[in-house]
Amino acid sequence: MPIGRNSFIQMTKLSNVKGRITYISSHAKQENLYAVYETTERKFWRELAKCNQEEFVKSGAEGKCIEARELIIALPESFTEFQPDRLLQLFTNHFKQNYGTECIAALHHNKRKTNYHIHLIFAERKLLDEPIIKIASRNMFYDENRKHVRTKKEILGENGEIRESCCIVKKGEVYEKKLFTAKDERFKSNSFLDEVKHSYTDVINIYVQDESQKLQVFERGSVYLATKKIGKNNPKAQEIEEDNQKRREWNRAVDMALISGVPEPKIMEVKRKEITEPIRESIARRGNRPRLFSRVVTVAVEALEFLIASVLLKKTREVPKQIERTETEPPEHVAENSTAAVKTTKEEKAEPEQPKMTRLASKYPKLFKVNKELEDQNGAIQQKQKQLSAKKKELSEVTGWFKGRKKKELQKEIDELKSQIRDMKDYLPRIAQKIGYRSVQDFLKDFKASQTEYSQYQTAIEKWKKETGKEPVAHGIRAKLAEKKQEIQNEQKNKQHTHSQNKGRGAR
């Protein structure tokens, strides 16, 4: 996998909230329904639907009235081990606590039991603390659109009768009953859905036992391409899987580009010019064409690989510079978080305090080794790709009717090399995932930051040594562990020495 598994949370608009509630909460309509949880009575949803429909008519807006919204939250299959009622209650109350609105949720499995998920319906309005009830002080007249008009004449037809759908609210009757607040506009925004995705992904990851199975939110504007989820009985399952394979191909190339030193803005530029813009223009002109995506990504991968080659070529041509300390493997034992006080007298000048190493700087030795493994793997892939290019060239030069056997042998070698390269590329993100990172991109961000902070620490230490004439003292956790280890080793040596002496005396 080029990147860690992404969470799946989708939001839809509901134009018939009562019907939808019945559908998700009915055992008769759901083959694998495990739990239903409600934060309020069903009467709430009936009144909410009525309120929304009335407000929609008043607004004069076109289209369908949105009575409520629904979130579909995909869960890891390992969550089937948890008690369904408690699991559903946890996720539903999490939403209500954060947004203060009423919810109804249901926990389902699809027919093949491959998709464990929650349907969570929520209201965009809240109940008022005190209902607003308005009583007519005189007869009030309303036209077909429930718009208040001044005189009775305005709702009469040519025959002098009240037109159909017009009405009169008599004096003393209720002409307006308001139970709910206005709709919360934040539920319409893209930022809300992003916020919900991050929030629920964090909740899910708390209860995921296997670190490698933890989820991440696919960020917009990422250098990677997100793969698509294949739902149950999807007639386009094969088409989507082929689409996902091309996306993984791009993601593999991105990992190699990042490790090779291609700047992220350059990768984003290739992605925009070779994928985003061509697809957008094609859809605008000719509609959606799934086969086009494959061709577009193939060209994009070629463009990115060419960029990688140009960056690597530039590196080989550069005059070797003096290697800085931060670019070589750092020492195993470094001073960190020193808190030793410096004794001073009235005559003595106070010495500067020993610089302290930041948490991220202390991670640099470990991250350095992982980065070295990534670079070695990347270099091995580059060598395999050169072999592949050579074999392809050799195949193109084989001509003639009697060269069929040679062609088959070369094609077999090419196919084997392609398979090896794909497996080697797939291993790149696993190197970063072994120490808890979701992707190569995430790892490299931390590595570069730790490299910078480590370099700054080394510079500060050298300056401190010149000023004080002292060697740095290690006082961090590592130092304490090393000290303890040394103590244990010394004790073991003393015991062995004493034992050998006693044995010698016994022999005499």
N, C-alpha and C positions, 0 to 999 in steps of 0.2 A: 504493500500500500504506500503510495507517494505521500499521503498525508493521513493523519488520524481520522477515525470515523466521525462524521458530522452528525449532530443532532437533527431530528426532523420535527419541526413544529409549524403547523399550517393554520392560517386563520381564514374563515369563510363568513359571508354575510347570510343571515337568515331572514327570509321574507315570510315564513310561516313557523314561528317559534314553537307553538303548541304541537303542531304536527311533527316537528323535528324531535321534541322531547319525547313524544310517544314512541317514535321510531327507535331512538337510542336506548330507551329504558324498558322496552318490552321484550320479554322472553320469547314471545310468539314471533317477533320479527328478527330477533338476534339469536343465532345458533350458539354462540359462545359468549354469553353475558355473565360476568362474574360479580359485579357490584354496581349499585346506584347510590349516589350520595347527593342530598339536596340541602342547601343552606336556608331555604324558605319554603313556604307552602306553594302548591300548584296554582292557587288563586292569584298569586303575585304575577305569574306569567300571563294569565288571561287578561288581567288589568293592564299589564305592560303592553301587550299586543294591541289592545283597544286604544290606549293612549297614543302609541306610535302611529297607528292608522289615522286617528283623528288629526294629529299634528301634521302628518304627511299630506292629507287633503287640504288643510289650511294653507300649507306652504305653496301649493300649486306646482310642486316639482313633478317631473316626468320620471318614468321608470317604475321600479318596485320599491315599496316601503321596507326599510331595514328594521325589523322588530328586535333583533338581538344578534350577537356574534358568537361564533364557535371556534374553539381551538382543538386541533387534533394533535396529540402529543404522543410520539412514538417512544416506547420504553424498551430497554435492553431485555432480551429473553430471560436473563438471569433473575429478573424481577418477579417472575412467576413463583419464585420461592417464598416471596413475602405474602402475608395475609391480605387478600384483595380488598376487603373493607377498609382496613387501616391504611393501605397504600393509597387508595382513592381519596380517602378523607384528608390525608396529608397533602396531596397535590391540590385538592380543591380549596382547602383552608389557606394554603399558601397564596393562592390567587386573591381570595377575598381579603386576607390580611393586608396584602400589598396595594389593592385597588379599591377596597371598600364596597364592592358591588356584589349582588346576589348571584349565585351560580347553581347549576345542576350538572352533574357529571356521571359518566358511565364508563366502566372498564370492560374492554372487549378483547377477544382474539378473532383473527380472521378465520375463514373456513378451514384452511390448512394448518392453522395454529403456527404461523410463521411471523405474524405481525401482532405484537402485544401493544395495545394503545389505549389512550384515554380520549373520550369526547367530552369537552368541557364547554358548556354554554353559559355565557355571562350577559348580564344586562348593561346597557349603556346609560341607564337612568337609575337614580336612587329614589326610594320613597321619601316624601317630605315628612318632617317631624310632625307637622300639623297639616292636614289636607286643606286646600284653599277651595271654599265653596261660595259661589256668587249667586245671589238671588235677584231676579228681575224686579226692578221698582216700577216698571210699566211693560206693556206688551213689546216684545222684541221680534224683529223679522230677519230671517236668514234665507239667502238664495241657495241655488243648487250646489254651490261650492262651500257651503257653511260660512259664507261671508255675511257679516252683519250689515244690513241696509237700514236706512233711516225711516222709510215709510212703507206701509202695506202695499201701496200702489206698485212699488218696484218688484214685488214678487207675484203680481197678478198676470195672467195670460190675456189674450185678446178677448176671450169669452168672459172675462171678469172673475174667473176662478183662480185659486192659488195654483201656480205651476207645480208640476211634479218635482219632488225632491226638495221643494221649498217648505219652510215650516214657520210656525209662530210659537214663541215661548211666552206664555201668559204671565201677567203680573203675579209675583209671589212664588213662581216656579224657579227651579235651579237652571241657570243657563250656562254655567261653567263649573266643572268639578275637576280640580287639579290635584292628583295624587303623587306625581313624580316631578323630579327636577328636570332641567333641560339635559339633553344628551351631553356626555363628557366628550369633548372634541378630540382628546388625546388618543382615543381608541381608533380614530381614523388614520393616524399618522404611521409612517413606516418606522419611525423611531420607537413607537410602542411595541411593534412586533419584534424588533431587534432586542429591545429591553426584556421582553418576555422570554425570548429564546435564550438569552444569556442567563436569566434568572432560573429557568427550569433546567437548563443544562448544568448549572452549578448544583442544584438540588439532586439531580440524577447522579452526578459524579460523587456525591457524598456517600451514596449507598452502593456504588460499584466496587466490588472487592478486588477484581483484577485491574491493576493499573493500566495495562495495555488496552483495556476495553473502555476506558473513560472517553467521554465525548467532547467535542468542541463545536463551537458555532462557526460556520463558514462565514468569514468576513467578506463584505463587499469590497471590491477593489483589490482582492488578493491576487498574487502572481499565479496561483493555482486555478484550475478549473474544477468546480464541484461536480461530483458524480450524482446521477439521478437515482432516486429510489424506485424500485420496481414493485408495484402493488400486486395484490392478489388477482389472479385470472386476467391479467392485463394482456389484451390482444397484441399490444406492441412491445411485449417483453423482450423479444429478440432484437428489435430495433433499438430499444433503450440500452440493452447490454452492449451492442456494437458501438453505440454512441459513447457509453462509459469507457469502453476500451480505448477509444481515441482520446478521451479526456485523460486517462491514466498515462497514455503515451506522452501527452504534453507535460503532465506533472513530473514524469521521469526526467524529461529534458530540462525542466525548471530546476530540479534538484542539482543536476549536473552543472547548469549555468551558475547557480549560486555558489557551489563549491569551487568552481573554476575562477570565480572572482568577477563575474558579470554583475554590474550594479543593478539593484532592483528596479530603478526607473527605466533602465534599458529593456529589461524583461517586460515590464508593463507596457512599454512603447510597442514592442513586437506583438504582444497580446492584443493591444488596441487596434493596431494597423492591420494585422494579419487575421484576427479572429473577430473581435467585437464589431468593428466597422463594416467588414464585408458581409457578415451575417445580418446586421441591422439593415443595410442597404438592400440586400437580397429579399428580406422579408417585406420591406416596404414596396418593392417592385413586383415580386412574383409570389408572395406569401411564403409560408413555412415549407422548406424542402429539406427533409432529414438527411438525404444523401449528400447534400451540399456541405453539411457540417464536417463530414469525414474528410472531404477534399481540402476544405479550408484549414483544418487542424494539421493535416499532413504538410501543407505548405508552411504553416506557422512553425512546426517542429523543425523543418529544414532551415528556415530563417534563423531560428534560435541556435541550432547546431552550428551554423555558419558564424554566428556571433561568438559562440564559445571558442571556435577555432581561431578567430581573429584575436580574441583576448589572450589565449594561450600562446599564440605566435608572438604577440607583442611582449609577453613576459620573457620568452626565450631570447629575444633580441636586445632586451634592456641590459645595460652594463651592470654586472653584479655589484650590489652595494654592500657596505659593511653591515653584517647581520647584527641587529640590535638584540639585546638580552631578552626582550619580550617576545622575539620571534624564534627563540630557541627554547628547548625544554627547560622549564624553571627548576630551581633546586627543590629537593624533596622537603627540606626543613627550612621554613621561613619564619621570621618573627611576625607575630600577629597580636593585635589588641593588647599591647603592653600597657600595664597599669603601674609599673614599678615607679615609686617615687624617688626623686633625686634629692639627696640630703645636701643642704646648703648651710653655710654660716653667714654671719653678717658681712665677713670680708669677702666671701666667695660670691661670684656672679652665678645666678640661677641658670642651670643648664636647660636647654630646650627639651621638651618632652619627646620621647621616642614616638615617631609616626605610627598611627594605627592602621591596620589593614581592614578594608571594607569587606563585607560578606561576599560580594560578587568577586572582588579581587582574590579572595581566598579560594574560590572555586576554579581559578584559572589553571592550575596544574592538572586538575582532572579533565577540564574542558579541552585543554591543549591536546591530551592524548586522544580524546574522541575526535577532535578535528583532524588530527594526524591520520586516524583510521579512515575518516571520510575522504581525505585527500588521496590516500593510498588506493582506496577502492575506486575513486574517480579516475585515477591514473591507469589502473588496470582495465577499466572500461574503455578508456581512450585507446589503449593498445589493442584491445579486442576489436574496436571499431575500425582501426587501421587494417587489421587482418581481414575484416569483412570487406572493406573497400578494395583490397588487393584481390580477393577471391571474385568479387563482382567484375572487376576489370579483366581478370583472367577468363571468366566465363564469356564475357562479351567478345573476346578475341578468338574463341573457339568456333570455327566455322566448318562447314562441310557435312555431307550426308553421313559420313562414317565416324562422326565424332559424338554420336548419341550417348555412348557409355560414359565418355569423359564429361559431357554436359551434366548427366545425372549425378555423377560423383561430386562435381563442383557444386551443383544445386543442393545436394545433401549437406555438404560442408557449410554452405551459406546458411541453410535453415538451422543447423546446429549452432552456428555462431550467433544468429539472431536470437535463438532461445537462451543461450548463455548470457548474452548482453542484457536481455530483458530481465532475467533473474538477478543479475549483478546490479542493475539499476534499482530493482525492487528492494534490494538489501540496503541501499543508501539510507532511506528514512528509518529503517529498523535500528541502525547504528545510533541515531539520535533518540529513538523511542526507548532504547535500553536504559537510558538514564532519565526518563520521564518527560522528554520533549515530544510534542505532537508532530512536528515536521522539521525538516532540515532548516527551513527558514527561521523557525522559532529558535532552534539551537544556535544558529549563526549570529542572531541578534544578541543573545546572551554572551556568546563566546567573544565577539568583538568588543562588547561593553566591558567584559571582565579583563580582556587584554589591555584595554585603555587604562582601567583603574589599577591593574597590576603594575603597568609601566609607570604610572604616576606615583605609586607606592614605592617602587624601587628607586626612582629619582629622589623622592623625599628621604628615604633611608640613607642614600649615599651622601646627601647634603648633611643629614644629622650626624653621620659618622665623621665627616670632616670637621664639623663644628665641635663635637664632643671628644673625638679621639677614641671612642668606644665602639665595641661591636654590639649589634642589636641582640636583645634578649627575647627569647620566645616565651610568651605567657598565654598563648591561646589554647584552645581545646586540644589541637593536635600535639602541641608541645607537652601538655599534661599527660596525654595518652602515651606519648613516646617516653616520657620520664618514668611513668608507671611501668611500662614494658621493660625498661632498662633495669628498674628496681627488682622486678620479678626474675629477670635473667641473672642478675647478680646474686640473688638469694639462692637460685638453683645451683649456680657455680660453687657458692660457699658450702652448700649442703653436700654436693658431690665431693668437694675437697675434704670436708670433715669425714665423710664416709670412707674415703680412700685411706685417710690417715688412721682411722680406727681399725680398718681392716688390716693395715700394715702392722700395727701394734699387736693385733691378735695373732698374726702369723709368727711373730717373734716369741 
